[in-house]
């Protein structure tokens, strides 16, 4: 195996004063050192603000949930189809993902291998890593059951299509489900379609890094398209901030059962940290804090999930061309926690239950503007919209 440095392609945000990146001795992987850090979940709205202000002293003003004004005009268009898919705008639970998977529980040790799938074991048995180094031209990975996390190597340039497959990082996995490390010497197009990403659960005290990390990350020269993808048992769908399209996909069942303190896991939904855009999310069901099999909340989900949709700058970065439409956004500490972005557009979405609020006010040190905020309404935990409007964040 070539001895190449693994990285996420973008530096993680500083979520606590003692947060640091570790480089393992046996297998070089990126991991977040939470041992000496303060908990970085959202036990209070004030903690959310502290977590998103790298190295800064939190101000007394905390991101309060945006009030639902009694006189707000109802958004009639989005409430016209009162069913759990918003009239077909976003998928029903367990209706997408890899063919042959069916319904499953968060606690199931493994997903079955459907007929016609090939099983790929890890190249590195210690880290549980399956390597893709040669991506010249087009690489098609179809109907494969990966008992590993996928590492896309430094010189991987071209087009990679992952279709009709299951990605199931097992206990002991050292990184997120799909770790993209392609460098900027060439372009990488990553298409993930009709696929299920589900790291396998572990018991208390055991480790599986894929359970508490975003399933996918981007890179400086990446174009990523996620379509018809079921993402469960992770710390979020995508750490992606540029040239990203997410459509007709589903995020659910954040896994925190093995953590003594869930707030030590700083997770989310779609997080374009330091990204410049474009980011487009459409016709998707993003409900990380739901136990999809029972239809109820994952106990304590909000302690680990800052927001379903979370924007934050890095240095002088500014997010533009950000669009979320026709989607269900539910069960994070917040639904939308926007701390970066110019001209954000959100329309025809349904905001389900959250712990602190459907949206948050912009913190004292951020400036967010909206080019469009229309027909966004409140919904129930199953995705059914109401006629009650969600006001635009202030």
C-alpha positions in Angstrom: 0.0 0.0 0.0 1.5 3.4 -0.9 2.4 5.4 2.2 0.3 8.4 1.5 -1.0 10.9 4.0 -4.7 10.7 4.5 -6.7 13.8 5.1 -10.2 15.1 4.7 -9.2 17.6 2.1 -10.4 20.4 4.3 -9.4 21.2 7.9 -12.0 20.5 10.6 -13.4 23.5 12.5 -12.0 24.2 15.9 -14.9 23.1 18.0 -13.2 23.3 21.4 -10.0 24.8 22.7 -8.2 21.5 23.1 -9.5 19.9 19.8 -6.6 18.6 17.7 -5.9 16.3 14.8 -4.1 13.1 15.6 -2.0 11.1 13.2 -2.1 7.4 14.1 1.2 5.5 14.2 0.2 2.3 12.5 -2.2 3.7 9.9 -2.2 7.4 9.1 -5.7 8.6 9.3 -7.4 11.8 10.3 -9.2 11.6 13.7 -10.5 14.3 16.0 -9.0 14.3 19.5 -11.8 14.7 21.9 -10.0 13.4 24.9 -9.1 16.8 26.5 -11.7 18.9 24.8 -14.8 20.4 26.3 -18.0 18.7 25.1 -19.0 20.2 21.8 -22.6 19.3 21.3 -25.5 21.6 21.9 -26.5 21.0 25.5 -27.7 24.7 25.4 -28.0 27.3 22.6 -25.1 29.1 24.2 -22.9 26.0 23.7 -23.8 26.0 20.0 -22.6 29.5 19.7 -19.4 28.7 21.6 -18.7 25.7 19.4 -19.0 27.7 16.2 -16.7 30.6 17.2 -13.3 29.1 16.8 -10.9 30.5 19.5 -13.3 33.4 20.4 -14.8 34.2 23.7 -18.6 33.5 23.5 -20.6 36.7 23.8 -23.6 37.0 26.1 -25.9 37.0 23.1 -26.8 33.4 22.3 -28.5 32.0 19.2 -32.1 31.9 20.3 -34.7 29.9 18.4 -36.5 32.0 15.9 -39.9 32.8 17.2 -42.9 31.7 15.3 -44.9 34.9 15.2 -48.6 34.6 15.9 -49.3 36.9 13.0 -47.1 35.2 10.4 -48.9 34.5 7.2 -49.3 30.8 6.5 -47.4 29.3 3.6 -50.3 27.7 1.8 -48.4 26.2 -1.1 -46.3 23.7 0.9 -49.2 22.5 3.0 -51.3 21.5 0.1 -50.4 17.8 0.4 -50.6 16.7 4.0 -48.8 13.4 4.0 -45.5 12.1 5.3 -43.7 12.8 2.0 -45.0 16.3 1.5 -47.0 15.2 -1.5 -44.1 13.3 -3.0 -41.5 16.1 -2.6 -39.2 13.9 -0.4 -38.9 10.1 -0.1 -40.8 7.9 2.3 -38.7 6.2 4.9 -37.0 3.0 3.7 -38.0 3.7 0.1 -34.5 4.5 -1.2 -31.0 3.2 -1.0 -29.3 0.0 -2.2 -31.7 -2.5 -3.9 -32.6 -5.4 -1.6 -31.9 -3.8 1.7 -35.4 -3.4 3.1 -36.2 -2.1 6.6 -33.6 -2.4 9.4 -33.1 -1.3 12.9 -30.3 1.0 14.2 -29.1 -1.7 16.4 -28.9 -4.5 13.8 -25.3 -5.8 13.9 -25.1 -6.1 10.1 -27.2 -5.6 7.0 -27.8 -8.8 5.0 -26.0 -9.2 1.7 -28.7 -9.1 -1.0 -28.5 -11.6 -3.9 -26.2 -10.5 -6.7 -23.8 -8.4 -4.6 -20.1 -9.0 -4.4 -18.5 -8.6 -1.0 -15.3 -6.5 -0.7 -13.2 -6.9 2.4 -10.8 -4.2 3.6 -7.3 -4.0 2.2 -6.0 -2.9 5.6 -7.5 -5.2 8.3 -6.3 -3.0 11.1 -8.0 0.3 9.9 -10.8 -1.5 8.0 -9.8 0.6 4.9 -10.6 -0.4 1.3 -8.4 1.6 -1.1 -9.1 3.2 -4.5 -5.9 4.7 -5.9 -6.3 4.4 -9.7 -9.2 6.4 -10.9 -8.0 7.3 -14.4 -11.0 7.5 -16.8 -14.1 6.1 -15.2 -14.3 3.6 -12.3 -17.7 1.9 -11.8 -18.4 0.2 -8.5 -21.8 -1.5 -8.8 -23.6 -4.0 -6.5 -20.8 -4.2 -4.0 -21.1 -4.8 -0.3 -18.1 -3.0 1.2 -17.3 -4.4 4.7 -14.9 -1.4 5.0 -14.7 2.3 4.7 -13.6 3.6 1.3 -10.4 5.6 0.9 -10.2 7.6 -2.3 -6.5 8.3 -2.8 -4.4 11.3 -3.4 -3.9 10.8 -7.1 -7.5 9.7 -7.8 -8.7 11.9 -10.7 -11.4 11.1 -13.1 -14.9 9.8 -12.5 -15.9 7.3 -9.8 -19.5 5.9 -9.8 -20.7 4.1 -6.7 -24.1 2.6 -7.5 -26.5 0.1 -6.1 -24.1 -0.7 -3.3 -23.8 -1.0 0.5 -21.0 0.7 2.4 -20.8 -0.8 5.9 -17.7 0.2 7.9 -17.3 -2.5 10.6 -16.3 -2.0 14.3 -12.7 -0.7 14.4 -13.0 1.4 11.3 -10.6 4.3 11.6 -12.4 6.9 9.5 -15.6 8.1 7.9 -17.5 5.9 5.4 -16.0 7.6 2.3 -12.8 9.4 2.9 -11.9 11.6 -0.1 -8.3 12.6 -0.3 -7.8 13.5 -4.0 -5.4 16.3 -4.5 -5.8 19.4 -6.6 -3.6 18.2 -9.5 -6.7 17.0 -11.3 -10.5 16.9 -11.0 -12.5 14.1 -9.4 -16.2 13.6 -10.1 -17.8 11.3 -7.5 -21.3 10.0 -8.2 -23.1 8.0 -5.5 -26.4 6.7 -6.5 -29.0 4.2 -5.1 -26.6 3.3 -2.3 -26.9 2.6 1.5 -24.2 3.9 3.8 -24.5 2.4 7.2 -21.6 1.9 9.6 -22.1 -1.0 11.9 -23.0 -0.3 15.5 -20.7 -1.0 18.5 -21.2 -1.5 22.2 -20.1 1.0 24.9 -16.4 1.5 25.0 -15.9 0.1 21.5 -14.9 2.3 18.5 -16.1 2.9 15.0 -15.0 6.3 13.8 -17.6 6.2 11.0 -20.4 6.3 13.5 -19.6 9.8 14.6 -18.3 11.5 11.5 -19.9 12.8 8.3 -20.3 10.0 5.8 -18.6 11.8 2.9 -16.3 14.8 2.5 -15.4 16.9 -0.5 -12.1 18.1 -1.9 -10.8 21.3 -3.6 -11.3 19.9 -7.1 -14.2 17.6 -6.5 -17.7 17.5 -7.9 -20.0 15.3 -5.8 -23.5 14.1 -6.6 -25.5 12.2 -4.0 -28.7 10.7 -5.4 -31.1 8.2 -3.9 -28.7 7.5 -1.1 -29.7 6.2 2.4 -27.3 7.4 5.1 -27.7 6.0 8.7 -25.7 5.4 11.8 -23.3 8.3 11.0 -22.5 11.7 12.3 -24.0 13.4 9.2 -24.3 13.1 5.5 -21.7 15.3 4.0 -18.9 17.7 5.0 -19.2 19.3 1.7 -19.0 23.0 0.7 -18.5 23.3 -3.1 -19.8 21.7 -6.2 -22.2 19.4 -4.3 -25.6 18.2 -5.3 -27.8 16.1 -2.9 -31.1 14.9 -4.3 -33.8 12.5 -3.3 -31.6 11.2 -0.4 -32.3 10.3 3.3 -30.3 10.9 6.5 -31.5 9.3 9.7 -30.5 7.4 12.9 -27.5 9.2 14.3 -25.7 6.6 16.4 -24.7 7.7 19.9 -25.6 4.6 21.9 -22.0 3.8 22.6 -21.1 7.2 24.0 -21.2 7.9 27.7 -21.6 11.6 26.9 -23.3 12.2 23.5 -22.3 15.9 23.6 -18.7 14.8 23.0 -19.7 14.0 19.4 -20.1 17.2 17.4 -22.2 16.0 14.5 -24.7 17.4 12.0 -26.4 16.8 8.8 -25.0 18.7 5.8 -22.1 20.9 6.8 -20.4 23.1 4.1 -17.7 24.2 6.5 -15.5 26.8 4.8 -17.1 26.2 1.5 -17.7 28.7 -1.3 -20.6 26.8 -3.0 -22.5 25.9 -5.0 -24.4 23.5 -2.7 -27.8 22.3 -3.8 -30.1 20.1 -1.6 -33.4 19.0 -3.1 -36.2 16.6 -2.5 -34.4 15.0 0.4 -35.4 13.7 3.9 -32.9 15.0 6.5 -33.8 13.8 9.9 -30.6 12.7 11.7 -32.2 12.4 15.1 -35.0 9.9 14.2 -35.1 6.2 14.9 -36.6 5.4 11.6 -37.7 1.9 12.5 -39.9 3.1 15.4 -40.6 6.6 14.0 -39.5 8.1 17.4 -36.6 10.3 18.5 -33.2 8.8 19.2 -32.9 9.5 22.9 -30.6 12.5 23.5 -30.1 13.1 19.8 -29.9 16.9 20.2 -26.9 16.7 22.4 -24.7 15.6 19.5 -26.4 17.2 16.5 -25.8 21.0 16.3 -28.1 21.4 13.3 -29.5 19.5 10.3 -28.3 22.3 8.1 -25.2 24.1 9.5 -23.1 26.7 7.7 -19.9 28.1 9.0 -17.0 30.0 7.5 -13.3 29.3 7.7 -10.9 32.2 7.6 -12.2 34.6 4.9 -14.4 32.0 3.2 -17.9 32.9 2.2 -20.7 30.5 1.1 -22.6 31.4 -2.0 -25.0 29.6 -4.3 -26.6 27.7 -1.5 -30.1 26.3 -2.2 -32.3 24.0 -0.2 -35.7 23.1 -1.6 -38.6 20.6 -1.3 -37.0 18.8 1.6 -37.8 17.7 5.1 -35.5 19.1 7.8 -36.0 17.6 11.3 -34.5 16.5 14.6 -31.3 18.4 15.1 -30.7 20.8 18.0 -31.7 23.3 15.4 -33.1 22.7 11.9 -31.1 25.4 10.2 -28.1 27.0 12.0 -26.7 29.5 9.4 -23.6 31.3 10.5 -22.2 32.0 7.0 -23.6 32.7 3.6 -24.6 35.4 1.2 -27.9 35.1 -0.7 -29.0 31.8 0.8 -32.1 30.3 -0.8 -34.6 28.1 1.0 -38.0 27.4 -0.4 -40.8 24.8 -0.1 -39.3 23.0 2.8 -40.9 21.3 5.8 -39.3 21.8 9.2 -40.0 19.0 11.6 -39.4 18.9 15.4 -36.1 20.1 16.8 -34.8 20.7 20.4 -34.0 24.4 20.3 -35.9 25.7 17.3 -36.5 25.4 13.6 -33.9 28.1 12.9 -31.4 30.1 14.8 -30.6 33.8 14.8 -27.3 34.7 13.3 -24.6 35.2 16.0 -23.1 38.5 16.9 -20.0 37.8 14.8 -21.7 36.6 11.6 -23.5 38.2 8.7 -25.9 36.0 6.7 -28.3 37.2 4.0 -31.1 35.4 2.3 -32.0 35.9 -1.4 -35.1 33.7 -1.0 -37.1 32.4 1.9 -40.6 31.2 0.8 -43.2 28.5 1.6 -41.2 27.0 4.4 -43.6 25.4 6.9 -43.7 23.5 10.2 -44.2 19.7 10.0 -44.7 16.7 12.3 -42.1 14.1 13.2 -43.3 11.8 10.3 -42.8 14.6 7.7 -46.4 15.7 7.3 -46.6 19.5 6.6 -48.9 22.0 8.2 -50.0 25.4 7.1 -47.9 27.2 9.8 -45.1 29.2 8.3 -41.5 29.2 9.6 -40.3 32.8 9.6 -37.1 33.8 7.9 -34.3 33.9 10.5 -33.2 37.4 11.6 
